[in-house]
Amino acid sequence: MSEPERTDILLEKYLKKYGLYKDYKRREIIIKWDKVVNREFFYLVPLFFEKDVLICKINNISYIGELEKKRGELLKRINKYLGDEYSINDIRIIKV
């Protein structure tokens, strides 16, 4: 008798089969934000994706300079989590 497949593996197979995995993986970034960016970017709140761009709001505008300096590092962390197939191109800040 073979062991049953883990739920996460079954979910991944199902989502890939129906072309939904990219959206799922990207939404996971929003849910697991602190884990993915190690709380270093606590001043950013991820909102949604627009094509290959992550749209965020910033809690305090005084952090905008720090974000510009570390934008590349942040993109690298996000894309490492997502993997090459689901990577993003940029991060955009909006006022909410």
C-alpha positions in Angstrom: 0.0 0.0 0.0 1.5 3.4 -1.0 1.4 6.4 1.3 -1.1 9.2 0.5 0.3 12.3 -1.0 0.7 15.3 1.2 -2.0 18.0 0.8 0.4 20.7 -0.3 1.8 18.5 -3.1 -1.8 17.7 -4.3 -2.8 21.4 -4.2 0.3 22.4 -6.2 -0.4 19.7 -8.8 -4.1 20.8 -9.1 -3.2 24.5 -9.3 -0.5 23.9 -12.0 -2.9 21.7 -14.0 -5.4 24.5 -14.2 -3.0 27.4 -14.7 -3.6 28.9 -11.2 -0.3 28.3 -9.5 1.4 31.6 -10.5 -1.4 33.6 -8.8 -1.4 31.3 -5.8 2.4 31.6 -5.4 2.3 35.4 -5.7 -0.6 35.8 -3.2 1.4 33.7 -0.8 4.0 36.5 -0.8 1.3 38.8 0.6 0.3 36.4 3.3 3.9 35.5 4.3 5.4 38.9 3.8 7.3 39.1 7.2 8.8 35.7 6.6 9.9 36.4 3.0 11.5 39.8 3.8 12.6 39.1 7.4 10.7 42.1 8.8 13.4 44.4 7.4 10.8 46.0 5.2 8.2 46.4 8.0 7.2 49.8 6.6 5.8 48.2 3.4 2.4 46.6 3.0 2.0 44.4 -0.1 -1.4 44.9 -1.6 -1.7 43.1 -5.0 0.0 42.2 -8.2 -0.4 44.1 -11.5 1.1 41.8 -14.2 4.7 41.4 -13.0 4.7 44.3 -10.6 4.0 44.1 -6.8 2.0 47.0 -5.7 2.7 48.1 -2.1 1.7 50.9 0.2 4.3 52.5 2.5 3.4 53.1 6.2 5.7 56.1 6.6 6.8 58.2 3.6 10.1 58.9 5.4 11.2 55.4 4.5 11.0 56.0 0.7 14.7 56.8 0.5 15.6 53.6 2.3 13.4 51.6 0.0 15.0 53.1 -3.1 18.5 52.0 -1.8 17.3 48.5 -1.0 14.8 47.9 -3.9 17.2 45.5 -5.6 17.7 43.5 -2.4 13.9 43.3 -1.8 13.3 42.2 -5.4 15.9 39.5 -5.0 14.4 38.2 -1.8 10.9 38.1 -3.3 12.1 36.4 -6.5 14.1 33.9 -4.6 10.9 32.9 -2.8 8.9 32.8 -6.0 11.4 31.1 -8.2 12.4 32.1 -11.7 9.2 31.0 -13.3 7.0 33.2 -11.2 9.4 36.2 -10.6 8.4 39.8 -10.6 10.0 42.8 -12.4 9.4 45.7 -10.0 7.8 47.1 -6.9 5.5 50.1 -7.1 4.5 52.3 -4.2 1.1 53.8 -4.1 -0.7 56.2 -1.8 -3.7 54.7 -0.1 
